[in-house]
Amino acid sequence: MRTTTTAHRVRRTVLSLTAALLMPLGSLVALASPAQAAEQATATYTRVSDWGGGFEGKWTIKNTGDTAINAWTLKWDFPSGTTVGSFWDADITGSGGTYTAKNKSWNGTLAPGASVSFGFNGSGSGSPSACTLNGRPCDGSGGEVPGDKPPTAPGTPTASDITDTTVKLTWSPATDDKGVKNYDVLRDGTRIATVTGTSYTDSGLKPGTSYGYSVRARDTADQTGPAGGTATVRTSGGDGSDPGGEYVNLTYFTEWGVYGRNYHVKNMVTSGAAEKLTHINYAFGNVQGGKCVMGDSFAATDKAYTADQSVDGKADTWDQPLRGNFNQLLKLKKMYPHIKVLWSFGGWTWSGGFADAMKNPAAFAESCHQLVNDPRWKGLFDGIDLDWEYPNACGLSCDTSGPDVIRTMAKAFRDKFGDQLVTAAITADASDGGKIDQADYAGAARYFDWYNVMTYDYFGAWDKAGPTAPHSPLTSYSGIPKQGFTSDAAIRKLKAGGVPADKLLLGIGFYGRGWTGVTQKEPGGTATGAAPGTYEAGIEDYKVLKTRCPAGGTVGGTAYAHCGTEWWSYDTPATIAGKMAYARQQGLGGAFSWEISGDTADGELVTAMHKGLNG
């Protein structure tokens, strides 16, 4: 490893390129301010040193004109397999193999004849190409005036006509003041074609394989714009040997999400989440009149999908027997054979029917088995998830059936469902005399495949005056409002009570809970009520909070943020990594999330769970 002098090390600000790539796409490409007419400059590249799988690269920018340069922006391409890691004396961002370096606040001005250098550490053996400095070729040969902006990013590709070996891509066009000449199609960051239109069919692909596609435009001055969003596409076929990992990585997909949230089964493909998930719980079916019944039949079986909305790029027809989420999930399972799908019944709103249904456990289980395995959606469901909130305790309604009711229900469903999966979502209240103590979860565990332990919603703005506290703490901390309200306390109590560790999944909320009227940054502050949310006061998706109110601290193994008068808590990729390490250390069966639509468009939380569980 190369060493540096102390003076040089002080000047360096070594940043992670990964963090830069998590910035919004629009911030990835910076444009230099318009230069003076006589501005001229060159940029030269040197590979300073190599070590094993890495190297140090250096760019030197020289003002060869007769007027000062007040800012500089250098762009270049690296071939696939060559990447930038840490860097210094410039701010570097990258997308699709194209890198952009912009001056720091202290080295942007160059007098005539002056020069400045910046460097980076990288991996791979490639050399830079397509270099431009303030919009001109790096050799100083002229080119279009720097004020001529490159094209905008084209739209994210839409996949259709997906087969074992081909996929058709279409995208919305880019714009440019001089006109767009053509488009580069990128597969997994490498250019595979240049086309003049807004569609391309890729061929020669492997069956049952996922690919990431994006597109960038080039204008008539041969300036290349930024790549648009990436679409993850999986070819059909394959042998199904693509599991998400040895641990369970489960998410809930909500039936109603196809409406206001505009989240559909295909989003699990385009985000890259599907290849990392092992199980999907479809939420929710209802429990009424002692039976399992469908929730929203239109969303489940009737909603028609166009080709661009469909998992496999094929539109629904008016006369096909099954449409909606169920048909899309069947297509998803065909594309990702390792995924198992369970139908979840109950939930907070629809748990009230369980007590009545348990007056005849065998009939209840029979009704659910018939619905889950209905021939109309044959092959869709691999089992059932029972989300009773809560047996022999209170949720939206109260149950007084006694502690044995959960064990009785579990046995009845195991007897009926046989080898199919039978799971349950259960309380995480580990306080003395709390909900875990009210039911025989250990006795029922012998019949369930696993428990989804709902280790979230411990604290929130239902206590409108506070104190502010994270809704999903992993561990306790000084000042926590109630003992036993942590993930660790719940897991330890369940294990101590006799539930096998590998039948416990740790819960992760893909959302935050927050208060308003808060002046204190740290937890424990007072509040005046619930912070505003998109769908409900006091709750907001992670994908919104990460930019609206970025996390500024951690407590109890989870993150919190204070923005203006609002205070929020939620999990981030970093805190999820810590929680997944805990799940492995405790010997748990894996983890699950509520619920998938709260994740970002590129699935960063699902990815964090997958990486954290499987290394």
N, C-alpha and C positions, 0 to 999 in steps of 0.2 A: 504494500500500500504506500502510495507517495505521500510524503509529509510536506507541510507548508511552513513558511516563516510565521512568526507571531504577528508581525505587522500585516501580512497578507491575510491571515486568518481573521483578524479583527474586521477587515473590510468586507469579508464574505458574509453574505446572507444566504445560507444554503437552504433551499426550500424543496419541498417534495413536489415533483411534477404531478403526482397523483392528486394532491390537494387542488392544484391549479385546474386539473381536468374536471373537478366537481363543480367548477363555476358554471353559471349559465352560459350557453353556447354563444350568445351575443357578445359576451365579454372576452372570448378567446382570441379574437383577432383585433389588434389595435392598429389604427391608421396614424401615420405621422401627420403633423400639421403641414399645410401647404408650404413648400420650400420657395426660396427666392429663385428667380429665373436663372441666375448664374450658379446655383448650387450644384456641385459635383462631388461625388465621393465613391470610394471603392470599399469592398469588403473581401478579405482573404481568410481562408480557413487553414488551420494547421492541426494535425493530429499529434498532440504533444507527446503522449506516451500510451502504452498498452500494458495491461496486466490481466492475464487469463481471459476471463469473459468480459472485461471492461476496458475502457479507454478514457483519456482526457482530451477533449476537443477545445480549440481556441479560435475565436473570431477576432480579427483586427479590422477596425473601421478607420479609414483615413479621409480627411477632408481634402480633396484635390482641386477644389474650386477657389474662387476669389471672394467668397462671402461666408460669413459664419453659418454653421448649421446649429439650429436651436433644439432639435430633437431628432432621434433616429429610430427607425423600425426596420429590422432585418428579418426576412422570411426565407426559408429554404425547405426542401423536401429531403427526407431520409427514406431509403427503401425499406420494405417490410423486414423486420428482424433487427433493425437498428433504431434505438430509442434513446431519448435524453432522460437522465435521472436528476441528480442534484445539479445546481448551477449557482453562479455568483457574478456580481457586477452587471447584471441585467435581469430583467423579469422575462422568463420564457414560458410560453404556453404551447400546447400542441393538440392537433386534431387530425386524424386520418393520415398520419405520416408527415403532415406539414407543421413546421415549427415557426413560431413568431417570437423574436426577442426585441424587447423595448428597453430603452435606456432607463437607468435609475435617475432619481432627482438630481444627483450630483455630477453625472457624467454625460448629460445630453447635449451640452454645448461644445462645439468643436470650432476653433478658429481655423482659418485657412492654413493648411499644412499640418495641423494637429491630428493625432490619432488616439484611439482608445481601444482597449481589448476587454473581452469578457470570456468566461470559460464555463465548461460543464463536464460532468462525468456521464458517460453513456455506456451502452452495451451494443454489441453487434459489430459487423465489419464494413458496413456501407459508407459511402461518401455522399456529401450533400450535392443537391442539384436544384435547378430552378430557383436560384438565389436572386432576390431583389432587395435593394436598399432604398428605403423611402420611395418605393414604387418603380425604381429604375434597375436595370441589370447591375449586378454587383461588380462587373468589370469596368463600370463607368462609361459604357458605350452609348448611353443615351436612353432611348425608349420613350414611352409615353410620359407626359408630365406627371409629377407626383400627385397633383390634385385630381387626377383621373382615378376614381375609386374602383376597386375590383368588384365583381358581381356579388350580389347577396347570396345567402345560402338557399339552395333549392329545398323543396319540401321533403319530409321523411318518406322514403319509398313505401309504396303499398304493394304487397305480394299477392299474386293470383296465379291460377293454373299451376299449382304446386304438384309435382310428381316425385318419383323416387330420385330423379337425377336433374330436374329442371325447375326453374321458377321464373315467372314473369314479374318484372318490376316496373312500376309507373310512379311518377312524382310530379309535383307542381313545379312550374318553371321558376328560375331565378330572374332577377331584374338587374339591369346595368345601364348606365347612361350612354354607353357607346354600342350596346347590343351584345347579347350572349352568342358566342360562336359554337360552343359544344359543352358536353358534360363528361366528367370522369366518373365512372361507376367504381366504387370501392367495395371489395369484399374482405371483411375482417381487417380493414385498414389499408389494404393493398389495391392499387388500381388494376382492374381486370379488363376495362374497355373504355373507349371514348366514343360517344355517340352525339349526333346532332339533335335528335329528338328527345322526348321526355319518357321514353320507355326502353327497356332492354330485357332480353331473355337470357338468363345465365344457364349454362348446361354443363354436363360432365361432372355433376355433383355426386356425393355419396349418399346412399339411402339412409334415412333415419339420422341425419346429421344437421346440426344447427350452424347457421351462418349469419354474420352481421353485415348488413348492406347500408351504405350511405352514398350520397352523390354530391359532387362539387362542380361549380360552373367555371368556364373560362371565357373571357370577353374577347373582342376583336383585337385588343392590344396584347393578347396572350397573358393577361393577368388572371391568376387563379383565385377564386373566392373561397370562403370557408365551406367545409362540408356541412350538409344538413344533418338532421337527426338520423340515428341508426335504427334500422328495423331488423329484429332478430327473426329469422325464418328457418324453419326446420323442414327438411324434405321428408316425404312419406317413406314408409317401409322401414327396413332395419330389423334387427333381431330382438329389440327391446332391452338390450344389455347396456342401458344408460341410466343406472339408478342415480338419484340425487345424492347418495351417500349412504354410509352404514347407519347413521342416525336418522330418526324421523325428523323431517322438516316439513311441517304441515301448516297450511293456511286456511282460513275461512274465506269463502267467496259468498258474498251476500246477494240474495235474489233481487232485492230492490236496487242494487247498485247500477243496474242497467238504465235507470231513469235519470234522476237529477245528477248523479255522480258520473254518468256516461262511462261506466267501467264495465267492460265486457270480457268474455273468456279470452278473446284474441289478445287483450292487453297483457295477459300472462305470457303470451308468446313474444310479442314485440318488446317487452321489458326484459326478456331473458330469464324471467322468474321460473317458467315452466320446467326448464332443464335442471333447475336447482331444487325444486320441490319434490317431495316424495308422496304427499297426500294432500287432497283438497277436501274440506268439509263444505258441503253446499248448505247454506243457511237461509231460511229455516223452513221446515215443515211444521205444521201446527198439531196440537194434541187437543182434540175436541170429542165429546161424547164417548170417551173411553177408547178412542181410536187415533191412529196417525192419519192425518189428512193433508192434502196439498195446501201450500200457502197461496202463492199467486200463480195460477195456471197459465196466464198469458205470458208472463216472463219466463216461466219454466218450459212450456211446450209449444207456445203459439207465436211468439214474436218472430217476425221474418227478418232475416239478415241479408244484406246485399253482399256482393262479392268482396268489396273492400273491407267490410266489417267481419267477414267470416274467417274462421281459423285457417281453412284451407283455400281461401280465395274463391270459393264457389258459392253462388247466391242460392238462397232458398227459393223453392217454387211454391206456387199457391196450393198445389195438390199433394205435397209430400206429407206423410203421416206424422212426422215429428219435426218441430222447429224449436226455436227458443234456446234457452240456456242448456237444456238437456242435450239437444242435438249438437250444440257447439262443444260441450264437454265430451261427448262421444268422439267428435273429430279430434279433440285435444288428446284423448287417450290413444287414438290411432297413431297420432304423430309422436306422442311420448308414452310408449307402452309401459314404462316403469311407474307411472303415476297411478295411484289408487284414489278413488272418489267415494266418499261417504255422504249420506244424507243426514243432516243434523236436524233434530226436532226439538222444539221448545224455545230456549233462549229467554231473555228477561221478560219479554212481552207475552210469550205463549207458554210459559211454564205452569200457568194456573190449572191446566187440564190434567196434569200428571196424577194428582191425588185421586181424582175420580177414576182415571184409567186403571190405577193400581188396585181398585176393588176387585178386578178380574185380570191378574197379570198375564195369564196365558192368552186370553182373548186380545188383550192389548198388544202383546208381542205378535200374535197372528196377524192382526190388522196391519201392523207396521211391516211385517215380512212381505205381505201381499203387495203393499204399495211400493216398497223399495225395489222389489223384484218384478214389477209389472212388465208384461211382455212388450208393451209399447216402447219402453226404453231399455230393453234387454241388453245386458252387458255394461250398463253405465255404472251402477253402484256396486262397490265391493263390500259394503257393510253399512252400519248405522251408528250415529253418534247421538247420545241422549243428553240433552242440555237442560237438566232440571235445576232451576234456581229458586228454592233449594229444598231437598228432601228433609222433612222434620225440622224445618227452619223457615225464616221469612225472607222473601225477596219482594217482588211487586205484590205478591199475596203470601199468606202463611200456610204452612202445612204442619199437621200434627199427627202424621201417620206412624211415628215411632222410628227409632234408629235402625230397625231391621229392614225398612222398606227399600232401601237402596240395594241391599243384598238380594232381596226377593225379586226385585226388578231385573237385576243383572242375571240371575239364574234363569228367569223365564225367557229372556232374550237370547241367552247363550243356547238354551235348549232348542229354541226355534231357529236361530240363524246358523247354528252349526259352525262350519269352518269360516263363515264370513266374519269380517271385523265387527266387533261390538265395543264401542268406546263410550266415555262419558266426560263431559265438561263439568268440573267440580269447583267448589269454593276454595279460596286460599286464605280464609280467615283463621289464623292460628292463635288468636287471643285465647286466654283462659276462659273456658266455657263457650267459646265461639262456635261458628258453624261446622268446623271440622269435627268438633267434639259431639255434634248432634246426630251423626249418622255413622253406620258401620262401613266406612270406606275400605277398611282392611278386609272385612269379610267379603265384600262385593268384588274386590280386586281379583279374586281367583277366577271370576267369570269374565271380567273385562280384559281387553287386550292392552289398554292403557287409559290413563286419566289425562285430560287436558286441564292442568291446574291454572285457574284464571288469576295469575299473579299480577294483577293490575287493578286499577280503580280502587285502590286503598284510600286515597284522599282526593278530594275535589271540591268544586265550588258549591256543592249542595250544603257545605258549611260556608255560607257566603261571607262570613267575617274572617275566615281563615281558622287557624294559622295556615299559611302556605306550606305545602309539603308535596314531595314527588308522589305521583299516583302509582308508581311501580318501583318502589325501592327494592333493591336486591338484598341489602343488609340494613340493620338498624344503625342509627346515628344519634348523637347527642341532640335532644330536643324533638325527636320524633313524636307526633301527637298521640300515638297509641302503640303500645307494645304488642308484638305478634302480628303486626300488619307489615310484613316483609315477605319477599319470595323465599328467602332462606328459612325463615321461621316456619312457613307452610310446608316446604319440602322436608325439613327435619321432623316436624310433627307427624306427617304422613308416614315417613320411613320408620319412625319410632313406634308408630301404631301398628306396623306390620305390612304396609304396602311396599312391595318390591320396588327398588329404585328404578329399575329399567321399565317399569310400568307408569312412570311419571314423566310428563312433558312440561317443560318450563314455558310459561306464557309471556309473550312479548306484545305490547300494544303498539300498533303503527299509527299512533295519534298522541296528542298531548292533552292535558287538562290544565285550565288556567283561571286565574282570578283577575279582577280589575280593581283600581283604587289602591294599588300596592306601592309603597315608597321604598321598602326594604329589598335590597337585591338578594340577600341570602334567604334560605328557607326560614319559616317561623314568623313571617310578617303578617300584619293585619290587612284586611281587604274590605271592599264594599259590596262585592258581588261577583258574578261570573263574567269572565272576559268574553267578548263577542266571538262567535264561531260561524263558519259558513252555513252549517245546517242546524246547529244547536248551540246555545250559549254555554261556555265553559269547556268546550271540546273542539279540537281542530286536528286535521290530518297532519302527519309529519311532513308531507311534501309541501305543505303551505308554511308551516312553522319554521322550517329550516332556513327560509329566506325572510319571512315576515318577522320572526323573533329568534335569531340564531342563539344557540346555547352558549352560555357564558361561564358555566361552572358545573361541577358534579357533586352529588351527595348520595350516599347509600348505594353507589354503583349505577346511578342513572343521572341524566342531565337536567339542568334547569336554565331558565332564561328570564331576564328582567328587561322589558322594553317599554319605556315611558312609564305608564302606570299599570302595565300588565305583567303578570308573573305566570310562567308556564313551566311544566315539567314534561319531558318525553325522552324516549330512547333514541340514540344516534348510532351510526355504524360502530363508533368507538365503544360506546357502553354495551351495545349488543355483543361485541367481541368478548367483553368481560363476562357477560352473562352466559355466553356459550362455553367459555372456559370453565365457569362454575358448573354448568350442566355436565360437562365431561368429568370434572373432578368428583362430582357427586354420583357418577355412574348412572345418570338419568338416560331414558330412552331417546331423548332429543328435545325438541322445542316446537312451539306452534305460535302463530301470529293471528291477532284480530285487528283488522282484517285487511286483505290484500290491496284494496283500492286506496289506502292511505299511504302506500309506498310511492316512490318517485317513478317517473316514466322509464327509467333505466333500472328499476328494481334494486336500489342500493341497500335497502334493509333486508330483503330476502337474500341477497348476495352475502351480506354480512353474517346472517345466520348460517348460511351454507358453509362459508369459509371458516367461521368460528367452530362449527361442529366437526368439520372434516379436515381442517388444516389446509 
